[in-house]
Amino acid sequence: MALSLGEGGGGSRLRRQLESGGFAAAEYVKQLSQQSDGDRDLQEHRQRIQALSEETAQSLKRNVYQNYRQFIETAREISYLESEMYQLSHILTEQKGIMEAVTQALLLQGDREDAALGACRAAAADPFLPLSAKEAAASEEGRQRTLTTLLEKVEGCGDLLPESPGKYLVYNGDLLEYDADHMAQIQRVHAFLMNDCLLVATALPNRRGAYRYDALYPLDGLAVVNVKDNPPMKDMFKLLMFPESRIFQAENAKIKKEWLEVLEETKRSRALSEKRRLEQEALPRPAPPEPSNPFEEDDGEEDEEPPAEEEAVDLSLEWIQELPEDLDVCIAQRDFEGAVDLLDKLNEYLGDKPASQAVKELRARVDERVRQLTDVLVFELSPGRSLRGGPRATRRAVSQLIRLGQSTKACELFLRNRAGAVRTAIRQLRIEGATLLYIHKLCHVFFTSLLETAREFETDFAGNSGCYSAFVVWARASMRMFVDAFSKQVFDSKESLSTAAECVKVAKEHCKQLSEIGLDLTFIIHALLVKDIKGALQSYKDIIIEATKHRNSEEMWRRMNLMTPEALGKLREEMRGCGVGNFDQYTGDDCWVNLSYTVVAFTKQTMAFLEEALKLYFPELHMVLLESLVEIILVAVQHVDYSLRCEQDLEKKAFIRQNASFLYETVLPVVEKRFEEGVGKPAKQLQDLRNASRLMRVNPESTTSVV
């Protein structure tokens, strides 16, 4: 019975059936095929399913559109809520500032009351104490009590007061700490500035008004740097404590100014008091009075010349005062040349000046910027950066590193960057088409990059001759990388010897381009390729020997019949290309050749091997090529010698002798001459092999082997 579905109830049943959780498509199709009467029912059912699919798609579109509108409305409500939260945060911040101002006012009022009470007690204890001393004692005691009260709220610093009874609080307040490298907020801290040090404490999360000890910095080794506003980063200042630095943000510009002023003033006061203490210690102690002798003549003491005072260095110049901030701006704006120019100007100004304490502090602040500048320049030359633009893209960073006295590091980073660029360029080459086409692309990419790198290196490091050895080492390593890619494509893939010879020829021609800049790497490419070329020659030699032995096993010692004059003419051209100029004397009537097929095939194969091998030749391959040729020729010579001794038919014996004469008097001299032309010197082994043919010509009936 056919499965029939109506447009109304049938469609609903079909929808419920398809939407059911246990719906199995394979079973449904199987059941439908069994119940249908023919192709028409299946087509109608397919149309119903298609209509249902379109209806479902339209429903999904309506739902997506409705959800999208709701999403837009929700996003708008979130935006309104975010604006209200920002306003609420601003109101809370203002309330917090008011509360802190009230707390500070109450604290100052308490300090004044404590100071007045301390002055009264001091006056009562010592009525004869001068008025200024009374006020000083009250002020000192008040500040000490204030410091004790505040530090009781800081965990981990209770041992500071007993060890330093003369310590007192100068200034304190909340600050936000930021990361010096990424300018990301780290934590909220509370700083306590005392007369000889700066205490930094972090807020405890669960205890309001309580802190935990974080760090203590003596003012002697502390440098304060104003950080220029760069919205949204503003109201910041930096503290330099060798070898680290920290950046803090004040609540507003007024508090930042107060921090900078009070830090500098406290540092000056500390330096002045320390100087006075050292001067007091340096004063000579009065010697006990000696009894005077009125009868001694007063020889007089020679007045000692006071030591010459060091020349004072004027560091109050505006450009020197703003130098650390200007360096920060140059580094942030990537104005590397401007930063190095400022450093050169400072070094020139301080070149012959004495190293006073102020100069040392300035040097410490500047050295921190030099380290940051060096890190940025090193990052610019890192292989992880974009490698586009070629070697010239690195010139800016390299030149500035050289000006900073970092020539060795600049050389190392430049060569490492170029190695990464060359490696990336080789990896991006697509292996497609013929091997020779890929090798052309590989050689062009590699040797062009090497030539550009060499020229850029010569430009950048013209005054640093000590870096050239590093470039030679880098060029050798790069050549090894090139040869690895070259060998993998040419030799590992078992290409023919002719293809390998053409590829090596292309590589040698590109390598000669480097002679334009006085760089000859031919010997390196020879040394790296010698193993693979030896393997290719020996492999092809084995193929020729096996093919020759196979033909020898089927040798019938019959003349060749080429059937057509065209085939005979083609063979003449092939033999002329092999160097056999007198081949016509071995041709007979019509299309006959008075040589065997085995000898002719051996001649063509041997001369082709020699021609391809000479394209691969260099001195390290001399003996390999010579021994391969001797082995190949011996296979044919031994076969002819053996056949001549064993053949009984006089007509065939004469034909074998004619083939032997062709091998010894025509083929071997051609091989010897071509080898000498390609190599540049004669081969004694080939001469000895040809001279051995005399034994066979003088005594052809001998059973002695030619070998």
Secondary structure in CASP SS format (residue, H / E / C, confidence):
PFRMAT SS
TARGET T0000
AUTHOR 0000-0000-0000
METHOD secondary structure of the structure
MODEL  1
M C 1.00
A C 1.00
L C 1.00
S C 1.00
L C 1.00
G C 1.00
E C 1.00
G C 1.00
G H 1.00
G H 1.00
G H 1.00
S H 1.00
R H 1.00
L H 1.00
R H 1.00
R H 1.00
Q H 1.00
L H 1.00
E H 1.00
S C 1.00
G C 1.00
G C 1.00
F C 1.00
A C 1.00
A H 1.00
A H 1.00
E H 1.00
Y H 1.00
V H 1.00
K H 1.00
Q H 1.00
L H 1.00
S H 1.00
Q H 1.00
Q H 1.00
S C 1.00
D C 1.00
G C 1.00
D H 1.00
R H 1.00
D H 1.00
L H 1.00
Q H 1.00
E H 1.00
H H 1.00
R H 1.00
Q H 1.00
R H 1.00
I H 1.00
Q H 1.00
A H 1.00
L H 1.00
S H 1.00
E H 1.00
E H 1.00
T H 1.00
A H 1.00
Q H 1.00
S H 1.00
L H 1.00
K H 1.00
R H 1.00
N H 1.00
V H 1.00
Y H 1.00
Q H 1.00
N H 1.00
Y H 1.00
R H 1.00
Q H 1.00
F H 1.00
I H 1.00
E H 1.00
T H 1.00
A H 1.00
R H 1.00
E H 1.00
I H 1.00
S H 1.00
Y H 1.00
L H 1.00
E H 1.00
S H 1.00
E H 1.00
M H 1.00
Y H 1.00
Q H 1.00
L H 1.00
S H 1.00
H H 1.00
I H 1.00
L H 1.00
T H 1.00
E H 1.00
Q H 1.00
K H 1.00
G H 1.00
I H 1.00
M H 1.00
E H 1.00
A H 1.00
V H 1.00
T H 1.00
Q H 1.00
A H 1.00
L H 1.00
L H 1.00
L H 1.00
Q H 1.00
G H 1.00
D H 1.00
R H 1.00
E H 1.00
D H 1.00
A H 1.00
A H 1.00
L H 1.00
G H 1.00
A H 1.00
C H 1.00
R H 1.00
A H 1.00
A H 1.00
A H 1.00
A H 1.00
D C 1.00
P C 1.00
F C 1.00
L C 1.00
P C 1.00
L H 1.00
S H 1.00
A H 1.00
K H 1.00
E H 1.00
A H 1.00
A H 1.00
A H 1.00
S H 1.00
E H 1.00
E H 1.00
G H 1.00
R H 1.00
Q H 1.00
R H 1.00
T H 1.00
L H 1.00
T H 1.00
T H 1.00
L H 1.00
L H 1.00
E C 1.00
K C 1.00
V E 1.00
E E 1.00
G C 1.00
C C 1.00
G C 1.00
D C 1.00
L H 1.00
L H 1.00
P H 1.00
E H 1.00
S C 1.00
P C 1.00
G C 1.00
K C 1.00
Y C 1.00
L E 1.00
V E 1.00
Y E 1.00
N E 1.00
G E 1.00
D E 1.00
L E 1.00
L E 1.00
E E 1.00
Y E 1.00
D C 1.00
A C 1.00
D C 1.00
H C 1.00
M C 1.00
A C 1.00
Q E 1.00
I E 1.00
Q E 1.00
R E 1.00
V E 1.00
H E 1.00
A E 1.00
F E 1.00
L E 1.00
M E 1.00
N C 1.00
D C 1.00
C E 1.00
L E 1.00
L E 1.00
V E 1.00
A E 1.00
T E 1.00
A E 1.00
L C 1.00
P C 1.00
N C 1.00
R C 1.00
R C 1.00
G C 1.00
A C 1.00
Y E 1.00
R E 1.00
Y E 1.00
D E 1.00
A E 1.00
L E 1.00
Y E 1.00
P E 1.00
L H 1.00
D H 1.00
G H 1.00
L C 1.00
A E 1.00
V E 1.00
V E 1.00
N E 1.00
V E 1.00
K C 1.00
D C 1.00
N E 1.00
P C 1.00
P C 1.00
M E 1.00
K C 1.00
D C 1.00
M E 1.00
F E 1.00
K E 1.00
L E 1.00
L E 1.00
M E 1.00
F C 1.00
P C 1.00
E E 1.00
S E 1.00
R E 1.00
I E 1.00
F E 1.00
Q E 1.00
A C 1.00
E C 1.00
N C 1.00
A H 1.00
K H 1.00
I H 1.00
K H 1.00
K H 1.00
E H 1.00
W H 1.00
L H 1.00
E H 1.00
V H 1.00
L H 1.00
E H 1.00
E H 1.00
T H 1.00
K H 1.00
R H 1.00
S H 1.00
R H 1.00
A H 1.00
L H 1.00
S H 1.00
E H 1.00
K H 1.00
R H 1.00
R H 1.00
L H 1.00
E H 1.00
Q H 1.00
E H 1.00
A H 1.00
L C 1.00
P C 1.00
R C 1.00
P C 1.00
A C 1.00
P C 1.00
P C 1.00
E C 1.00
P C 1.00
S C 1.00
N C 1.00
P C 1.00
F C 1.00
E C 1.00
E C 1.00
D C 1.00
D C 1.00
G C 1.00
E C 1.00
E C 1.00
D C 1.00
E C 1.00
E C 1.00
P C 1.00
P C 1.00
A C 1.00
E C 1.00
E C 1.00
E C 1.00
A C 1.00
V C 1.00
D C 1.00
L C 1.00
S C 1.00
L C 1.00
E H 1.00
W H 1.00
I H 1.00
Q H 1.00
E C 1.00
L H 1.00
P H 1.00
E H 1.00
D H 1.00
L H 1.00
D H 1.00
V H 1.00
C H 1.00
I H 1.00
A H 1.00
Q C 1.00
R C 1.00
D C 1.00
F H 1.00
E H 1.00
G H 1.00
A H 1.00
V H 1.00
D H 1.00
L H 1.00
L H 1.00
D H 1.00
K H 1.00
L H 1.00
N H 1.00
E H 1.00
Y H 1.00
L C 1.00
G C 1.00
D C 1.00
K C 1.00
P C 1.00
A C 1.00
S C 1.00
Q H 1.00
A H 1.00
V H 1.00
K H 1.00
E H 1.00
L H 1.00
R H 1.00
A H 1.00
R H 1.00
V H 1.00
D H 1.00
E H 1.00
R H 1.00
V H 1.00
R H 1.00
Q H 1.00
L H 1.00
T H 1.00
D H 1.00
V H 1.00
L H 1.00
V H 1.00
F H 1.00
E H 1.00
L C 1.00
S C 1.00
P C 1.00
G C 1.00
R C 1.00
S C 1.00
L C 1.00
R C 1.00
G C 1.00
G C 1.00
P H 1.00
R H 1.00
A H 1.00
T H 1.00
R H 1.00
R H 1.00
A H 1.00
V H 1.00
S H 1.00
Q H 1.00
L H 1.00
I H 1.00
R H 1.00
L C 1.00
G C 1.00
Q C 1.00
S H 1.00
T H 1.00
K H 1.00
A H 1.00
C H 1.00
E H 1.00
L H 1.00
F H 1.00
L H 1.00
R H 1.00
N H 1.00
R H 1.00
A H 1.00
G H 1.00
A H 1.00
V H 1.00
R H 1.00
T H 1.00
A H 1.00
I H 1.00
R H 1.00
Q C 1.00
L C 1.00
R C 1.00
I C 1.00
E C 1.00
G C 1.00
A C 1.00
T H 1.00
L H 1.00
L H 1.00
Y H 1.00
I H 1.00
H H 1.00
K H 1.00
L H 1.00
C H 1.00
H H 1.00
V H 1.00
F H 1.00
F H 1.00
T H 1.00
S H 1.00
L H 1.00
L H 1.00
E H 1.00
T H 1.00
A H 1.00
R H 1.00
E H 1.00
F H 1.00
E H 1.00
T H 1.00
D H 1.00
F C 1.00
A C 1.00
G C 1.00
N C 1.00
S H 1.00
G H 1.00
C H 1.00
Y H 1.00
S H 1.00
A H 1.00
F H 1.00
V H 1.00
V H 1.00
W H 1.00
A H 1.00
R H 1.00
A H 1.00
S H 1.00
M H 1.00
R H 1.00
M H 1.00
F H 1.00
V H 1.00
D H 1.00
A H 1.00
F H 1.00
S H 1.00
K H 1.00
Q H 1.00
V H 1.00
F C 1.00
D C 1.00
S C 1.00
K C 1.00
E C 1.00
S C 1.00
L H 1.00
S H 1.00
T H 1.00
A H 1.00
A H 1.00
E H 1.00
C H 1.00
V H 1.00
K H 1.00
V H 1.00
A H 1.00
K H 1.00
E H 1.00
H H 1.00
C H 1.00
K H 1.00
Q H 1.00
L H 1.00
S H 1.00
E H 1.00
I H 1.00
G C 1.00
L C 1.00
D C 1.00
L C 1.00
T H 1.00
F H 1.00
I H 1.00
I H 1.00
H H 1.00
A H 1.00
L H 1.00
L H 1.00
V H 1.00
K H 1.00
D H 1.00
I H 1.00
K H 1.00
G H 1.00
A H 1.00
L H 1.00
Q H 1.00
S H 1.00
Y H 1.00
K H 1.00
D H 1.00
I H 1.00
I H 1.00
I H 1.00
E H 1.00
A H 1.00
T H 1.00
K H 1.00
H H 1.00
R H 1.00
N H 1.00
S H 1.00
E C 1.00
E C 1.00
M C 1.00
W C 1.00
R C 1.00
R C 1.00
M E 1.00
N E 1.00
L C 1.00
M C 1.00
T C 1.00
P H 1.00
E H 1.00
A H 1.00
L H 1.00
G H 1.00
K H 1.00
L H 1.00
R H 1.00
E H 1.00
E H 1.00
M H 1.00
R H 1.00
G H 1.00
C C 1.00
G C 1.00
V C 1.00
G C 1.00
N C 1.00
F H 1.00
D H 1.00
Q H 1.00
Y H 1.00
T E 1.00
G C 1.00
D C 1.00
D C 1.00
C C 1.00
W E 1.00
V E 1.00
N C 1.00
L C 1.00
S C 1.00
Y H 1.00
T H 1.00
V H 1.00
V H 1.00
A H 1.00
F H 1.00
T H 1.00
K H 1.00
Q H 1.00
T H 1.00
M H 1.00
A H 1.00
F H 1.00
L H 1.00
E H 1.00
E H 1.00
A H 1.00
L H 1.00
K H 1.00
L C 1.00
Y C 1.00
F C 1.00
P H 1.00
E H 1.00
L H 1.00
H H 1.00
M H 1.00
V H 1.00
L H 1.00
L H 1.00
E H 1.00
S H 1.00
L H 1.00
V H 1.00
E H 1.00
I H 1.00
I H 1.00
L H 1.00
V H 1.00
A H 1.00
V H 1.00
Q H 1.00
H H 1.00
V H 1.00
D H 1.00
Y H 1.00
S H 1.00
L H 1.00
R H 1.00
C H 1.00
E C 1.00
Q C 1.00
D C 1.00
L H 1.00
E H 1.00
K H 1.00
K H 1.00
A H 1.00
F H 1.00
I H 1.00
R H 1.00
Q H 1.00
N H 1.00
A H 1.00
S H 1.00
F H 1.00
L H 1.00
Y H 1.00
E H 1.00
T H 1.00
V H 1.00
L H 1.00
P H 1.00
V H 1.00
V H 1.00
E H 1.00
K H 1.00
R H 1.00
F H 1.00
E H 1.00
E H 1.00
G H 1.00
V H 1.00
G C 1.00
K C 1.00
P C 1.00
A C 1.00
K H 1.00
Q H 1.00
L H 1.00
Q H 1.00
D H 1.00
L H 1.00
R H 1.00
N H 1.00
A C 1.00
S H 1.00
R H 1.00
L H 1.00
M H 1.00
R H 1.00
V H 1.00
N C 1.00
P C 1.00
E C 1.00
S C 1.00
T C 1.00
T C 1.00
S C 1.00
V C 1.00
V C 1.00
END
